[in-house]
Amino acid sequence: MIFQNVVWTLVLVGMGLVAVGFIYVVAQAGKPADEVATRKSTHTAHVLQAWLFAVLLVGFVAGSWATLHRFPIPPQHAELGAPQVVEVVGRQWSWQITPDTVQAGSTVEFRVTSADVNHGFAIYAPDGRIVAQTQAMPGFTNKLLYAFRQPGTYTVQCLEYCGLAHAPMRTTIQVVAPGGK
């Protein structure tokens, strides 16, 4: 079963339980209650709230870990040891990329910063799909690791509105076969 189907099943079951809870409350609304029954139902409600909170908290933590533990965020304040390093500076409205040619098949460390405002640094494959992205921020260098699999011309585009000429803020990176120039 695909992950999306599991999530939908859990959501539908949860919605069903909430609906059953509402139906129960509505059914009990017209019945008179004595003091003992009121205390008992209040205690039961507090216990259910505590359990629901615990289940939601554990579910949130487990879900966050399951979806983010493989997320490729390299350490930002350490040497990454990539065989290729590319310095990237975004400025209104251009990219300065040095060098602009890299080799396919080995990891490239992009050191991305901005000279003026925030920019969204995105690399698009020759087929138009986005393959990597990070933020270019003034006064901070974000490190991005990516290994190009195929040679070709990759497009770099700004993903964050940075002023009037934001749309044409793009350039290219040439990815050559290993050993090529």
BARO-910291 format. One record per residue (C-alpha): residue number from 1; x negated, y negated, z negated; residue in one letter. Coordinates in steps of 0.001 Angstrom, whole numbers, plus 500000, padded with zeros to 6 digits. Layout:
<bavexs>
(bavex NUM,(X,Y,Z),'A') ...
</bavexs>
This chain:
<bavexs>
(bavex 1,(500000,500000,500000),'M') (bavex 2,(498602,496611,500938),'I') (bavex 3,(497866,494083,498211),'F') (bavex 4,(500532,491680,499510),'Q') (bavex 5,(503216,494385,499199),'N') (bavex 6,(502130,495084,495616),'V') (bavex 7,(502406,491394,494763),'V') (bavex 8,(505852,491141,496369),'W') (bavex 9,(507012,494216,494459),'T') (bavex 10,(505800,492739,491169),'L') (bavex 11,(507472,489409,491945),'V') (bavex 12,(510778,491070,492794),'L') (bavex 13,(510665,493231,489645),'V') (bavex 14,(509901,490128,487577),'G') (bavex 15,(512765,488211,489157),'M') (bavex 16,(515065,491167,488466),'G') (bavex 17,(514029,491228,484806),'L') (bavex 18,(514669,487505,484482),'V') (bavex 19,(518109,487962,486078),'A') (bavex 20,(518923,490822,483664),'V') (bavex 21,(517825,488607,480770),'G') (bavex 22,(520145,485813,481897),'F') (bavex 23,(523040,488238,482305),'I') (bavex 24,(522449,489549,478786),'Y') (bavex 25,(522360,486035,477329),'V') (bavex 26,(525563,485061,479138),'V') (bavex 27,(527296,488255,477967),'A') (bavex 28,(526285,487595,474335),'Q') (bavex 29,(527209,483908,474396),'A') (bavex 30,(530827,484324,473378),'G') (bavex 31,(530316,486788,470514),'K') (bavex 32,(530213,485520,466954),'P') (bavex 33,(527029,486341,465065),'A') (bavex 34,(526366,486633,461367),'D') (bavex 35,(523204,485387,459678),'E') (bavex 36,(521411,488769,459722),'V') (bavex 37,(522101,489252,463438),'A') (bavex 38,(520911,485703,464168),'T') (bavex 39,(517639,486251,462275),'R') (bavex 40,(517123,489588,463976),'K') (bavex 41,(517711,488177,467465),'S') (bavex 42,(515457,485187,466729),'T') (bavex 43,(512680,487539,465577),'H') (bavex 44,(513189,489729,468645),'T') (bavex 45,(513035,486651,470897),'A') (bavex 46,(509757,485510,469295),'H') (bavex 47,(508241,488983,469661),'V') (bavex 48,(509307,489128,473323),'L') (bavex 49,(507874,485650,473934),'Q') (bavex 50,(504558,486670,472392),'A') (bavex 51,(504408,489853,474467),'W') (bavex 52,(505390,488010,477640),'L') (bavex 53,(502712,485397,477008),'F') (bavex 54,(500106,488117,476390),'A') (bavex 55,(501103,490030,479533),'V') (bavex 56,(501025,486859,481648),'L') (bavex 57,(497657,485832,480194),'L') (bavex 58,(496119,489254,480820),'V') (bavex 59,(497676,489297,484309),'G') (bavex 60,(496280,485857,485086),'F') (bavex 61,(492790,486734,483859),'V') (bavex 62,(492789,490099,485656),'A') (bavex 63,(494172,488574,488847),'G') (bavex 64,(491633,485753,488780),'S') (bavex 65,(488759,488147,488235),'W') (bavex 66,(490004,490570,490922),'A') (bavex 67,(490244,487850,493533),'T') (bavex 68,(487204,485748,492620),'L') (bavex 69,(484471,488133,491429),'H') (bavex 70,(483241,488709,494987),'R') (bavex 71,(483523,485029,495928),'F') (bavex 72,(480177,484025,497453),'P') (bavex 73,(479158,480997,495421),'I') (bavex 74,(475371,480869,495169),'P') (bavex 75,(473680,479309,492133),'P') (bavex 76,(473459,475583,492823),'Q') (bavex 77,(470450,474735,490643),'H') (bavex 78,(468092,477569,491534),'A') (bavex 79,(465923,478605,494417),'E') (bavex 80,(467923,480884,496684),'L') (bavex 81,(465020,482370,498626),'G') (bavex 82,(466788,482399,501998),'A') (bavex 83,(464426,482887,504958),'P') (bavex 84,(465938,479872,506753),'Q') (bavex 85,(466803,476505,505180),'V') (bavex 86,(468872,473840,506911),'V') (bavex 87,(469186,470322,505478),'E') (bavex 88,(472569,468717,506178),'V') (bavex 89,(473500,465079,505542),'V') (bavex 90,(476984,463842,506301),'G') (bavex 91,(477597,460169,506909),'R') (bavex 92,(480384,458185,508417),'Q') (bavex 93,(480823,459580,511120),'W') (bavex 94,(478112,462045,512014),'S') (bavex 95,(476122,465005,510753),'W') (bavex 96,(472340,465096,510507),'Q') (bavex 97,(471298,468758,510634),'I') (bavex 98,(467625,469704,510401),'T') (bavex 99,(466812,472052,512059),'P') (bavex 100,(469811,472513,514332),'D') (bavex 101,(468713,475944,515587),'T') (bavex 102,(468710,479093,513423),'V') (bavex 103,(468273,482801,514014),'Q') (bavex 104,(471094,485306,513881),'A') (bavex 105,(470795,488269,511547),'G') (bavex 106,(469188,486592,508531),'S') (bavex 107,(470605,484441,505769),'T') (bavex 108,(470591,480674,506169),'V') (bavex 109,(470683,478341,503184),'E') (bavex 110,(472507,475114,503982),'F') (bavex 111,(471691,472240,501603),'R') (bavex 112,(474621,469901,502123),'V') (bavex 113,(474915,466330,500838),'T') (bavex 114,(476412,463003,501900),'S') (bavex 115,(474970,459543,502330),'A') (bavex 116,(478234,457696,501724),'D') (bavex 117,(481592,459379,500971),'V') (bavex 118,(482865,462940,500546),'N') (bavex 119,(482925,465048,503685),'H') (bavex 120,(484121,468602,504250),'G') (bavex 121,(481301,470576,505903),'F') (bavex 122,(482788,473418,507961),'A') (bavex 123,(481131,475781,510408),'I') (bavex 124,(483270,477224,513211),'Y') (bavex 125,(482277,480297,515230),'A') (bavex 126,(482268,480108,519031),'P') (bavex 127,(485743,481718,519033),'D') (bavex 128,(487104,478822,516922),'G') (bavex 129,(487533,480518,513545),'R') (bavex 130,(486036,478959,510453),'I') (bavex 131,(483164,481025,509019),'V') (bavex 132,(481876,478907,506110),'A') (bavex 133,(482583,475643,504354),'Q') (bavex 134,(481556,473477,501424),'T') (bavex 135,(481757,469864,500296),'Q') (bavex 136,(479247,467174,501187),'A') (bavex 137,(479190,464768,498245),'M') (bavex 138,(477051,461686,497612),'P') (bavex 139,(474413,462236,494949),'G') (bavex 140,(474827,466028,494870),'F') (bavex 141,(473534,468845,497047),'T') (bavex 142,(475792,471862,497545),'N') (bavex 143,(474092,475053,498620),'K') (bavex 144,(475836,477388,501026),'L') (bavex 145,(474532,480784,502119),'L') (bavex 146,(475642,482246,505425),'Y') (bavex 147,(474258,484910,507756),'A') (bavex 148,(475201,484408,511395),'F') (bavex 149,(475896,487771,513034),'R') (bavex 150,(476156,486662,516649),'Q') (bavex 151,(474111,484184,518664),'P') (bavex 152,(476021,481258,520146),'G') (bavex 153,(476970,477646,519704),'T') (bavex 154,(478662,477034,516350),'Y') (bavex 155,(480581,473811,515731),'T') (bavex 156,(480230,471770,512547),'V') (bavex 157,(483231,469610,511734),'Q') (bavex 158,(484336,467431,508844),'C') (bavex 159,(487368,468821,507012),'L') (bavex 160,(487993,465886,504678),'E') (bavex 161,(489345,462585,505908),'Y') (bavex 162,(486439,460160,505630),'C') (bavex 163,(487548,457125,507582),'G') (bavex 164,(488625,455945,511014),'L') (bavex 165,(486260,458089,513091),'A') (bavex 166,(486806,461271,511046),'H') (bavex 167,(488317,463307,513891),'A') (bavex 168,(485313,463187,516251),'P') (bavex 169,(482831,463831,513405),'M') (bavex 170,(481380,467035,514788),'R') (bavex 171,(478144,468491,516039),'T') (bavex 172,(476752,471933,516885),'T') (bavex 173,(474297,474474,515535),'I') (bavex 174,(472560,476781,517951),'Q') (bavex 175,(472249,480359,516728),'V') (bavex 176,(469683,482321,518708),'V') (bavex 177,(468889,486018,518776),'A') (bavex 178,(466225,487177,516288),'P') (bavex 179,(462797,486156,517545),'G') (bavex 180,(464318,483660,519995),'G') (bavex 181,(463637,479948,520142),'K') 
</bavexs>
